[in-house]
Amino acid sequence: MPKVKITITESNCRSNYHKKGDTFTVGDLCPEMCHELWHCMYPYVLALQNGATLESGEYSKKSFSVKCPDEGRVTAEVIVEEG
């Protein structure tokens, strides 16, 4: 199963849980991160781990961006790690 890398690209986290530049690697288990943010991205992470390509307008990618449901206070970029 390919590993998926999550990078926090913007953060105004009200609990200071995430900082810009934080990275997480998803293998077999979910990473230690805010469960609301994880809940938003999990279906797409699982799809990428199982070989899916995600549609983005006219393009297909093995990555996506996600924002925290709490007014978008945290933004993350998610990508399949090659190799």
mmCIF file as gemmi writes it, N, C-alpha and C atoms, coordinates in Angstrom:
data_model
loop_
_atom_site.group_PDB
_atom_site.id
_atom_site.type_symbol
_atom_site.label_atom_id
_atom_site.label_alt_id
_atom_site.label_comp_id
_atom_site.label_asym_id
_atom_site.label_entity_id
_atom_site.label_seq_id
_atom_site.pdbx_PDB_ins_code
_atom_site.Cartn_x
_atom_site.Cartn_y
_atom_site.Cartn_z
_atom_site.occupancy
_atom_site.B_iso_or_equiv
_atom_site.pdbx_formal_charge
_atom_site.auth_seq_id
_atom_site.auth_asym_id
_atom_site.pdbx_PDB_model_num
ATOM 1 N N . MET Axp A 1 ? 0.848 -1.175 0 1 0 ? 1 A 1
ATOM 2 C CA . MET Axp A 1 ? 0 0 0 1 0 ? 1 A 1
ATOM 3 C C . MET Axp A 1 ? 0.896 1.241 0 1 0 ? 1 A 1
ATOM 4 N N . PRO Axp A 2 ? 0.686 2.166 -0.935 1 0 ? 2 A 1
ATOM 5 C CA . PRO Axp A 2 ? 1.519 3.37 -0.961 1 0 ? 2 A 1
ATOM 6 C C . PRO Axp A 2 ? 1.267 4.253 0.26 1 0 ? 2 A 1
ATOM 7 N N . LYS Axp A 3 ? 2.298 4.968 0.652 1 0 ? 3 A 1
ATOM 8 C CA . LYS Axp A 3 ? 2.165 5.912 1.764 1 0 ? 3 A 1
ATOM 9 C C . LYS Axp A 3 ? 1.677 7.243 1.22 1 0 ? 3 A 1
ATOM 10 N N . VAL Axp A 4 ? 0.93 7.932 2.033 1 0 ? 4 A 1
ATOM 11 C CA . VAL Axp A 4 ? 0.383 9.232 1.665 1 0 ? 4 A 1
ATOM 12 C C . VAL Axp A 4 ? 0.955 10.267 2.628 1 0 ? 4 A 1
ATOM 13 N N . LYS Axp A 5 ? 1.443 11.38 2.077 1 0 ? 5 A 1
ATOM 14 C CA . LYS Axp A 5 ? 2.034 12.447 2.881 1 0 ? 5 A 1
ATOM 15 C C . LYS Axp A 5 ? 1.052 13.603 3.004 1 0 ? 5 A 1
ATOM 16 N N . ILE Axp A 6 ? 0.874 14.078 4.225 1 0 ? 6 A 1
ATOM 17 C CA . ILE Axp A 6 ? 0.013 15.224 4.513 1 0 ? 6 A 1
ATOM 18 C C . ILE Axp A 6 ? 0.899 16.355 5.013 1 0 ? 6 A 1
ATOM 19 N N . THR Axp A 7 ? 0.781 17.525 4.385 1 0 ? 7 A 1
ATOM 20 C CA . THR Axp A 7 ? 1.548 18.695 4.806 1 0 ? 7 A 1
ATOM 21 C C . THR Axp A 7 ? 0.58 19.817 5.133 1 0 ? 7 A 1
ATOM 22 N N . ILE Axp A 8 ? 0.709 20.395 6.316 1 0 ? 8 A 1
ATOM 23 C CA . ILE Axp A 8 ? -0.109 21.543 6.698 1 0 ? 8 A 1
ATOM 24 C C . ILE Axp A 8 ? 0.466 22.765 5.987 1 0 ? 8 A 1
ATOM 25 N N . THR Axp A 9 ? -0.334 23.383 5.127 1 0 ? 9 A 1
ATOM 26 C CA . THR Axp A 9 ? 0.152 24.512 4.331 1 0 ? 9 A 1
ATOM 27 C C . THR Axp A 9 ? -0.249 25.867 4.895 1 0 ? 9 A 1
ATOM 28 N N . GLU Axp A 10 ? -1.321 25.906 5.654 1 0 ? 10 A 1
ATOM 29 C CA . GLU Axp A 10 ? -1.759 27.126 6.339 1 0 ? 10 A 1
ATOM 30 C C . GLU Axp A 10 ? -2.371 26.704 7.661 1 0 ? 10 A 1
ATOM 31 N N . SER Axp A 11 ? -2.142 27.508 8.712 1 0 ? 11 A 1
ATOM 32 C CA . SER Axp A 11 ? -2.729 27.144 9.991 1 0 ? 11 A 1
ATOM 33 C C . SER Axp A 11 ? -3.049 28.361 10.836 1 0 ? 11 A 1
ATOM 34 N N . ASN Axp A 12 ? -4.291 28.421 11.237 1 0 ? 12 A 1
ATOM 35 C CA . ASN Axp A 12 ? -4.762 29.374 12.228 1 0 ? 12 A 1
ATOM 36 C C . ASN Axp A 12 ? -5.611 28.567 13.214 1 0 ? 12 A 1
ATOM 37 N N . CYS Axp A 13 ? -5.068 27.428 13.6 1 0 ? 13 A 1
ATOM 38 C CA . CYS Axp A 13 ? -5.769 26.464 14.441 1 0 ? 13 A 1
ATOM 39 C C . CYS Axp A 13 ? -6.084 27.087 15.79 1 0 ? 13 A 1
ATOM 40 N N . ARG Axp A 14 ? -7.346 27.094 16.167 1 0 ? 14 A 1
ATOM 41 C CA . ARG Axp A 14 ? -7.722 27.742 17.425 1 0 ? 14 A 1
ATOM 42 C C . ARG Axp A 14 ? -7.19 27.002 18.642 1 0 ? 14 A 1
ATOM 43 N N . SER Axp A 15 ? -6.856 25.727 18.496 1 0 ? 15 A 1
ATOM 44 C CA . SER Axp A 15 ? -6.289 24.981 19.623 1 0 ? 15 A 1
ATOM 45 C C . SER Axp A 15 ? -4.769 24.848 19.5 1 0 ? 15 A 1
ATOM 46 N N . ASN Axp A 16 ? -4.195 25.476 18.487 1 0 ? 16 A 1
ATOM 47 C CA . ASN Axp A 16 ? -2.751 25.395 18.219 1 0 ? 16 A 1
ATOM 48 C C . ASN Axp A 16 ? -2.271 23.966 18.037 1 0 ? 16 A 1
ATOM 49 N N . TYR Axp A 17 ? -3.148 23.102 17.551 1 0 ? 17 A 1
ATOM 50 C CA . TYR Axp A 17 ? -2.788 21.704 17.355 1 0 ? 17 A 1
ATOM 51 C C . TYR Axp A 17 ? -1.886 21.521 16.143 1 0 ? 17 A 1
ATOM 52 N N . HIS Axp A 18 ? -2.155 22.269 15.069 1 0 ? 18 A 1
ATOM 53 C CA . HIS Axp A 18 ? -1.352 22.164 13.85 1 0 ? 18 A 1
ATOM 54 C C . HIS Axp A 18 ? -0.633 23.468 13.571 1 0 ? 18 A 1
ATOM 55 N N . LYS Axp A 19 ? 0.582 23.327 13.071 1 0 ? 19 A 1
ATOM 56 C CA . LYS Axp A 19 ? 1.397 24.479 12.669 1 0 ? 19 A 1
ATOM 57 C C . LYS Axp A 19 ? 1.729 24.346 11.188 1 0 ? 19 A 1
ATOM 58 N N . LYS Axp A 20 ? 1.862 25.473 10.498 1 0 ? 20 A 1
ATOM 59 C CA . LYS Axp A 20 ? 2.261 25.459 9.095 1 0 ? 20 A 1
ATOM 60 C C . LYS Axp A 20 ? 3.588 24.716 8.977 1 0 ? 20 A 1
ATOM 61 N N . GLY Axp A 21 ? 3.658 23.781 8.025 1 0 ? 21 A 1
ATOM 62 C CA . GLY Axp A 21 ? 4.868 23 7.8 1 0 ? 21 A 1
ATOM 63 C C . GLY Axp A 21 ? 4.85 21.631 8.469 1 0 ? 21 A 1
ATOM 64 N N . ASP Axp A 22 ? 3.889 21.382 9.376 1 0 ? 22 A 1
ATOM 65 C CA . ASP Axp A 22 ? 3.765 20.048 9.974 1 0 ? 22 A 1
ATOM 66 C C . ASP Axp A 22 ? 3.529 19.024 8.875 1 0 ? 22 A 1
ATOM 67 N N . THR Axp A 23 ? 4.139 17.852 8.998 1 0 ? 23 A 1
ATOM 68 C CA . THR Axp A 23 ? 3.926 16.778 8.024 1 0 ? 23 A 1
ATOM 69 C C . THR Axp A 23 ? 3.563 15.489 8.749 1 0 ? 23 A 1
ATOM 70 N N . PHE Axp A 24 ? 2.787 14.686 8.065 1 0 ? 24 A 1
ATOM 71 C CA . PHE Axp A 24 ? 2.355 13.392 8.578 1 0 ? 24 A 1
ATOM 72 C C . PHE Axp A 24 ? 2.446 12.395 7.433 1 0 ? 24 A 1
ATOM 73 N N . THR Axp A 25 ? 2.822 11.173 7.747 1 0 ? 25 A 1
ATOM 74 C CA . THR Axp A 25 ? 2.825 10.107 6.749 1 0 ? 25 A 1
ATOM 75 C C . THR Axp A 25 ? 1.796 9.072 7.174 1 0 ? 25 A 1
ATOM 76 N N . VAL Axp A 26 ? 0.916 8.722 6.252 1 0 ? 26 A 1
ATOM 77 C CA . VAL Axp A 26 ? -0.125 7.743 6.532 1 0 ? 26 A 1
ATOM 78 C C . VAL Axp A 26 ? 0.294 6.425 5.915 1 0 ? 26 A 1
ATOM 79 N N . GLY Axp A 27 ? 0.442 5.427 6.757 1 0 ? 27 A 1
ATOM 80 C CA . GLY Axp A 27 ? 0.734 4.07 6.314 1 0 ? 27 A 1
ATOM 81 C C . GLY Axp A 27 ? -0.486 3.216 6.595 1 0 ? 27 A 1
ATOM 82 N N . ASP Axp A 28 ? -0.349 2.313 7.564 1 0 ? 28 A 1
ATOM 83 C CA . ASP Axp A 28 ? -1.463 1.441 7.936 1 0 ? 28 A 1
ATOM 84 C C . ASP Axp A 28 ? -2.413 2.087 8.938 1 0 ? 28 A 1
ATOM 85 N N . LEU Axp A 29 ? -1.932 3.047 9.715 1 0 ? 29 A 1
ATOM 86 C CA . LEU Axp A 29 ? -2.744 3.669 10.754 1 0 ? 29 A 1
ATOM 87 C C . LEU Axp A 29 ? -2.913 5.157 10.491 1 0 ? 29 A 1
ATOM 88 N N . CYS Axp A 30 ? -3.969 5.734 11.031 1 0 ? 30 A 1
ATOM 89 C CA . CYS Axp A 30 ? -4.17 7.173 10.871 1 0 ? 30 A 1
ATOM 90 C C . CYS Axp A 30 ? -3.14 7.926 11.707 1 0 ? 30 A 1
ATOM 91 N N . PRO Axp A 31 ? -2.735 9.094 11.241 1 0 ? 31 A 1
ATOM 92 C CA . PRO Axp A 31 ? -1.72 9.871 11.962 1 0 ? 31 A 1
ATOM 93 C C . PRO Axp A 31 ? -2.333 10.574 13.171 1 0 ? 31 A 1
ATOM 94 N N . GLU Axp A 32 ? -1.463 11.032 14.074 1 0 ? 32 A 1
ATOM 95 C CA . GLU Axp A 32 ? -1.921 11.82 15.21 1 0 ? 32 A 1
ATOM 96 C C . GLU Axp A 32 ? -2.198 13.231 14.729 1 0 ? 32 A 1
ATOM 97 N N . MET Axp A 33 ? -3.471 13.486 14.46 1 0 ? 33 A 1
ATOM 98 C CA . MET Axp A 33 ? -3.869 14.805 13.996 1 0 ? 33 A 1
ATOM 99 C C . MET Axp A 33 ? -5.292 15.083 14.436 1 0 ? 33 A 1
ATOM 100 N N . CYS Axp A 34 ? -5.707 16.292 14.269 1 0 ? 34 A 1
ATOM 101 C CA . CYS Axp A 34 ? -7.059 16.718 14.6 1 0 ? 34 A 1
ATOM 102 C C . CYS Axp A 34 ? -8.071 15.782 13.929 1 0 ? 34 A 1
ATOM 103 N N . HIS Axp A 35 ? -8.979 15.226 14.714 1 0 ? 35 A 1
ATOM 104 C CA . HIS Axp A 35 ? -9.902 14.253 14.138 1 0 ? 35 A 1
ATOM 105 C C . HIS Axp A 35 ? -10.911 14.876 13.183 1 0 ? 35 A 1
ATOM 106 N N . GLU Axp A 36 ? -11.249 16.152 13.353 1 0 ? 36 A 1
ATOM 107 C CA . GLU Axp A 36 ? -12.163 16.789 12.399 1 0 ? 36 A 1
ATOM 108 C C . GLU Axp A 36 ? -11.513 16.911 11.014 1 0 ? 36 A 1
ATOM 109 N N . LEU Axp A 37 ? -10.259 17.325 10.995 1 0 ? 37 A 1
ATOM 110 C CA . LEU Axp A 37 ? -9.535 17.432 9.72 1 0 ? 37 A 1
ATOM 111 C C . LEU Axp A 37 ? -9.339 16.053 9.111 1 0 ? 37 A 1
ATOM 112 N N . TRP Axp A 38 ? -8.933 15.069 9.932 1 0 ? 38 A 1
ATOM 113 C CA . TRP Axp A 38 ? -8.746 13.704 9.438 1 0 ? 38 A 1
ATOM 114 C C . TRP Axp A 38 ? -10.051 13.148 8.862 1 0 ? 38 A 1
ATOM 115 N N . HIS Axp A 39 ? -11.16 13.409 9.542 1 0 ? 39 A 1
ATOM 116 C CA . HIS Axp A 39 ? -12.458 12.912 9.086 1 0 ? 39 A 1
ATOM 117 C C . HIS Axp A 39 ? -12.79 13.446 7.678 1 0 ? 39 A 1
ATOM 118 N N . CYS Axp A 40 ? -12.417 14.678 7.387 1 0 ? 40 A 1
ATOM 119 C CA . CYS Axp A 40 ? -12.677 15.271 6.07 1 0 ? 40 A 1
ATOM 120 C C . CYS Axp A 40 ? -11.844 14.622 4.969 1 0 ? 40 A 1
ATOM 121 N N . MET Axp A 41 ? -10.615 14.25 5.29 1 0 ? 41 A 1
ATOM 122 C CA . MET Axp A 41 ? -9.722 13.754 4.242 1 0 ? 41 A 1
ATOM 123 C C . MET Axp A 41 ? -9.674 12.237 4.124 1 0 ? 41 A 1
ATOM 124 N N . TYR Axp A 42 ? -10.092 11.507 5.154 1 0 ? 42 A 1
ATOM 125 C CA . TYR Axp A 42 ? -9.907 10.067 5.184 1 0 ? 42 A 1
ATOM 126 C C . TYR Axp A 42 ? -10.432 9.325 3.951 1 0 ? 42 A 1
ATOM 127 N N . PRO Axp A 43 ? -11.646 9.58 3.458 1 0 ? 43 A 1
ATOM 128 C CA . PRO Axp A 43 ? -12.101 8.809 2.292 1 0 ? 43 A 1
ATOM 129 C C . PRO Axp A 43 ? -11.185 8.965 1.075 1 0 ? 43 A 1
ATOM 130 N N . TYR Axp A 44 ? -10.641 10.162 0.891 1 0 ? 44 A 1
ATOM 131 C CA . TYR Axp A 44 ? -9.754 10.417 -0.249 1 0 ? 44 A 1
ATOM 132 C C . TYR Axp A 44 ? -8.376 9.807 -0.036 1 0 ? 44 A 1
ATOM 133 N N . VAL Axp A 45 ? -7.887 9.844 1.204 1 0 ? 45 A 1
ATOM 134 C CA . VAL Axp A 45 ? -6.616 9.204 1.529 1 0 ? 45 A 1
ATOM 135 C C . VAL Axp A 45 ? -6.718 7.704 1.263 1 0 ? 45 A 1
ATOM 136 N N . LEU Axp A 46 ? -7.802 7.09 1.724 1 0 ? 46 A 1
ATOM 137 C CA . LEU Axp A 46 ? -8.014 5.661 1.51 1 0 ? 46 A 1
ATOM 138 C C . LEU Axp A 46 ? -8.058 5.341 0.013 1 0 ? 46 A 1
ATOM 139 N N . ALA Axp A 47 ? -8.743 6.18 -0.752 1 0 ? 47 A 1
ATOM 140 C CA . ALA Axp A 47 ? -8.812 5.972 -2.208 1 0 ? 47 A 1
ATOM 141 C C . ALA Axp A 47 ? -7.415 6.038 -2.829 1 0 ? 47 A 1
ATOM 142 N N . LEU Axp A 48 ? -6.618 7.051 -2.44 1 0 ? 48 A 1
ATOM 143 C CA . LEU Axp A 48 ? -5.262 7.174 -2.976 1 0 ? 48 A 1
ATOM 144 C C . LEU Axp A 48 ? -4.403 5.979 -2.592 1 0 ? 48 A 1
ATOM 145 N N . GLN Axp A 49 ? -4.549 5.486 -1.366 1 0 ? 49 A 1
ATOM 146 C CA . GLN Axp A 49 ? -3.778 4.329 -0.93 1 0 ? 49 A 1
ATOM 147 C C . GLN Axp A 49 ? -4.125 3.077 -1.73 1 0 ? 49 A 1
ATOM 148 N N . ASN Axp A 50 ? -5.304 3.068 -2.299 1 0 ? 50 A 1
ATOM 149 C CA . ASN Axp A 50 ? -5.744 1.908 -3.07 1 0 ? 50 A 1
ATOM 150 C C . ASN Axp A 50 ? -5.658 2.134 -4.575 1 0 ? 50 A 1
ATOM 151 N N . GLY Axp A 51 ? -4.825 3.111 -4.989 1 0 ? 51 A 1
ATOM 152 C CA . GLY Axp A 51 ? -4.515 3.298 -6.394 1 0 ? 51 A 1
ATOM 153 C C . GLY Axp A 51 ? -5.409 4.242 -7.168 1 0 ? 51 A 1
ATOM 154 N N . ALA Axp A 52 ? -6.323 4.923 -6.498 1 0 ? 52 A 1
ATOM 155 C CA . ALA Axp A 52 ? -7.23 5.833 -7.201 1 0 ? 52 A 1
ATOM 156 C C . ALA Axp A 52 ? -6.491 7.069 -7.713 1 0 ? 52 A 1
ATOM 157 N N . THR Axp A 53 ? -7.048 7.653 -8.736 1 0 ? 53 A 1
ATOM 158 C CA . THR Axp A 53 ? -6.637 8.958 -9.227 1 0 ? 53 A 1
ATOM 159 C C . THR Axp A 53 ? -7.85 9.861 -9.064 1 0 ? 53 A 1
ATOM 160 N N . LEU Axp A 54 ? -7.653 11.033 -8.484 1 0 ? 54 A 1
ATOM 161 C CA . LEU Axp A 54 ? -8.761 11.931 -8.194 1 0 ? 54 A 1
ATOM 162 C C . LEU Axp A 54 ? -8.946 12.935 -9.316 1 0 ? 54 A 1
ATOM 163 N N . GLU Axp A 55 ? -10.194 13.193 -9.659 1 0 ? 55 A 1
ATOM 164 C CA . GLU Axp A 55 ? -10.515 14.16 -10.704 1 0 ? 55 A 1
ATOM 165 C C . GLU Axp A 55 ? -10.486 15.57 -10.126 1 0 ? 55 A 1
ATOM 166 N N . SER Axp A 56 ? -9.857 16.479 -10.848 1 0 ? 56 A 1
ATOM 167 C CA . SER Axp A 56 ? -9.784 17.883 -10.445 1 0 ? 56 A 1
ATOM 168 C C . SER Axp A 56 ? -9.975 18.735 -11.685 1 0 ? 56 A 1
ATOM 169 N N . GLY Axp A 57 ? -11.232 19.058 -11.984 1 0 ? 57 A 1
ATOM 170 C CA . GLY Axp A 57 ? -11.52 19.8 -13.209 1 0 ? 57 A 1
ATOM 171 C C . GLY Axp A 57 ? -11.181 18.946 -14.41 1 0 ? 57 A 1
ATOM 172 N N . GLU Axp A 58 ? -10.291 19.421 -15.237 1 0 ? 58 A 1
ATOM 173 C CA . GLU Axp A 58 ? -9.884 18.685 -16.436 1 0 ? 58 A 1
ATOM 174 C C . GLU Axp A 58 ? -8.726 17.73 -16.171 1 0 ? 58 A 1
ATOM 175 N N . TYR Axp A 59 ? -8.226 17.693 -14.945 1 0 ? 59 A 1
ATOM 176 C CA . TYR Axp A 59 ? -7.035 16.919 -14.635 1 0 ? 59 A 1
ATOM 177 C C . TYR Axp A 59 ? -7.329 15.776 -13.667 1 0 ? 59 A 1
ATOM 178 N N . SER Axp A 60 ? -6.542 14.728 -13.761 1 0 ? 60 A 1
ATOM 179 C CA . SER Axp A 60 ? -6.557 13.633 -12.8 1 0 ? 60 A 1
ATOM 180 C C . SER Axp A 60 ? -5.253 13.714 -12.017 1 0 ? 60 A 1
ATOM 181 N N . LYS Axp A 61 ? -5.356 13.611 -10.678 1 0 ? 61 A 1
ATOM 182 C CA . LYS Axp A 61 ? -4.163 13.76 -9.846 1 0 ? 61 A 1
ATOM 183 C C . LYS Axp A 61 ? -4.159 12.718 -8.736 1 0 ? 61 A 1
ATOM 184 N N . LYS Axp A 62 ? -2.996 12.489 -8.193 1 0 ? 62 A 1
ATOM 185 C CA . LYS Axp A 62 ? -2.84 11.64 -7.018 1 0 ? 62 A 1
ATOM 186 C C . LYS Axp A 62 ? -2.554 12.529 -5.809 1 0 ? 62 A 1
ATOM 187 N N . SER Axp A 63 ? -3.291 13.634 -5.741 1 0 ? 63 A 1
ATOM 188 C CA . SER Axp A 63 ? -3.146 14.573 -4.634 1 0 ? 63 A 1
ATOM 189 C C . SER Axp A 63 ? -4.419 15.402 -4.514 1 0 ? 63 A 1
ATOM 190 N N . PHE Axp A 64 ? -4.551 16.094 -3.381 1 0 ? 64 A 1
ATOM 191 C CA . PHE Axp A 64 ? -5.677 17.009 -3.198 1 0 ? 64 A 1
ATOM 192 C C . PHE Axp A 64 ? -5.368 17.942 -2.036 1 0 ? 64 A 1
ATOM 193 N N . SER Axp A 65 ? -6.127 19.012 -1.938 1 0 ? 65 A 1
ATOM 194 C CA . SER Axp A 65 ? -6.055 19.945 -0.811 1 0 ? 65 A 1
ATOM 195 C C . SER Axp A 65 ? -7.333 19.809 -0.008 1 0 ? 65 A 1
ATOM 196 N N . VAL Axp A 66 ? -7.224 20.05 1.268 1 0 ? 66 A 1
ATOM 197 C CA . VAL Axp A 66 ? -8.382 19.947 2.15 1 0 ? 66 A 1
ATOM 198 C C . VAL Axp A 66 ? -8.306 21.06 3.185 1 0 ? 66 A 1
ATOM 199 N N . LYS Axp A 67 ? -9.485 21.587 3.556 1 0 ? 67 A 1
ATOM 200 C CA . LYS Axp A 67 ? -9.558 22.614 4.591 1 0 ? 67 A 1
ATOM 201 C C . LYS Axp A 67 ? -10.342 22.083 5.777 1 0 ? 67 A 1
ATOM 202 N N . CYS Axp A 68 ? -9.948 22.523 6.935 1 0 ? 68 A 1
ATOM 203 C CA . CYS Axp A 68 ? -10.628 22.169 8.168 1 0 ? 68 A 1
ATOM 204 C C . CYS Axp A 68 ? -12.088 22.632 8.085 1 0 ? 68 A 1
ATOM 205 N N . PRO Axp A 69 ? -13.026 21.831 8.597 1 0 ? 69 A 1
ATOM 206 C CA . PRO Axp A 69 ? -14.424 22.249 8.573 1 0 ? 69 A 1
ATOM 207 C C . PRO Axp A 69 ? -14.708 23.411 9.518 1 0 ? 69 A 1
ATOM 208 N N . ASP Axp A 70 ? -13.745 23.757 10.372 1 0 ? 70 A 1
ATOM 209 C CA . ASP Axp A 70 ? -13.89 24.863 11.31 1 0 ? 70 A 1
ATOM 210 C C . ASP Axp A 70 ? -13.489 26.166 10.623 1 0 ? 70 A 1
ATOM 211 N N . GLU Axp A 71 ? -14.303 26.588 9.692 1 0 ? 71 A 1
ATOM 212 C CA . GLU Axp A 71 ? -14.083 27.831 8.937 1 0 ? 71 A 1
ATOM 213 C C . GLU Axp A 71 ? -12.779 27.829 8.151 1 0 ? 71 A 1
ATOM 214 N N . GLY Axp A 72 ? -12.282 26.663 7.789 1 0 ? 72 A 1
ATOM 215 C CA . GLY Axp A 72 ? -11.073 26.574 6.975 1 0 ? 72 A 1
ATOM 216 C C . GLY Axp A 72 ? -9.836 27.098 7.662 1 0 ? 72 A 1
ATOM 217 N N . ARG Axp A 73 ? -9.778 26.974 8.976 1 0 ? 73 A 1
ATOM 218 C CA . ARG Axp A 73 ? -8.643 27.507 9.736 1 0 ? 73 A 1
ATOM 219 C C . ARG Axp A 73 ? -7.331 26.785 9.444 1 0 ? 73 A 1
ATOM 220 N N . VAL Axp A 74 ? -7.408 25.542 8.998 1 0 ? 74 A 1
ATOM 221 C CA . VAL Axp A 74 ? -6.218 24.754 8.666 1 0 ? 74 A 1
ATOM 222 C C . VAL Axp A 74 ? -6.393 24.206 7.255 1 0 ? 74 A 1
ATOM 223 N N . THR Axp A 75 ? -5.348 24.318 6.438 1 0 ? 75 A 1
ATOM 224 C CA . THR Axp A 75 ? -5.347 23.777 5.089 1 0 ? 75 A 1
ATOM 225 C C . THR Axp A 75 ? -4.194 22.784 4.973 1 0 ? 75 A 1
ATOM 226 N N . ALA Axp A 76 ? -4.476 21.677 4.307 1 0 ? 76 A 1
ATOM 227 C CA . ALA Axp A 76 ? -3.444 20.653 4.131 1 0 ? 76 A 1
ATOM 228 C C . ALA Axp A 76 ? -3.388 20.216 2.671 1 0 ? 76 A 1
ATOM 229 N N . GLU Axp A 77 ? -2.203 19.837 2.235 1 0 ? 77 A 1
ATOM 230 C CA . GLU Axp A 77 ? -1.969 19.272 0.916 1 0 ? 77 A 1
ATOM 231 C C . GLU Axp A 77 ? -1.656 17.795 1.134 1 0 ? 77 A 1
ATOM 232 N N . VAL Axp A 78 ? -2.349 16.936 0.382 1 0 ? 78 A 1
ATOM 233 C CA . VAL Axp A 78 ? -2.206 15.486 0.544 1 0 ? 78 A 1
ATOM 234 C C . VAL Axp A 78 ? -1.716 14.915 -0.78 1 0 ? 78 A 1
ATOM 235 N N . ILE Axp A 79 ? -0.662 14.092 -0.734 1 0 ? 79 A 1
ATOM 236 C CA . ILE Axp A 79 ? -0.081 13.549 -1.963 1 0 ? 79 A 1
ATOM 237 C C . ILE Axp A 79 ? 0.46 12.143 -1.708 1 0 ? 79 A 1
ATOM 238 N N . VAL Axp A 80 ? 0.383 11.299 -2.719 1 0 ? 80 A 1
ATOM 239 C CA . VAL Axp A 80 ? 0.957 9.952 -2.647 1 0 ? 80 A 1
ATOM 240 C C . VAL Axp A 80 ? 2.462 10.07 -2.747 1 0 ? 80 A 1
ATOM 241 N N . GLU Axp A 81 ? 3.181 9.436 -1.819 1 0 ? 81 A 1
ATOM 242 C CA . GLU Axp A 81 ? 4.636 9.439 -1.873 1 0 ? 81 A 1
ATOM 243 C C . GLU Axp A 81 ? 5.087 8.37 -2.87 1 0 ? 81 A 1
ATOM 244 N N . GLU Axp A 82 ? 5.894 8.771 -3.806 1 0 ? 82 A 1
ATOM 245 C CA . GLU Axp A 82 ? 6.409 7.835 -4.816 1 0 ? 82 A 1
ATOM 246 C C . GLU Axp A 82 ? 7.565 7.045 -4.231 1 0 ? 82 A 1
ATOM 247 N N . GLY Axp A 83 ? 7.705 5.803 -4.681 1 0 ? 83 A 1
ATOM 248 C CA . GLY Axp A 83 ? 8.85 4.999 -4.277 1 0 ? 83 A 1
ATOM 249 C C . GLY Axp A 83 ? 8.497 4.145 -3.176 1 0 ? 83 A 1
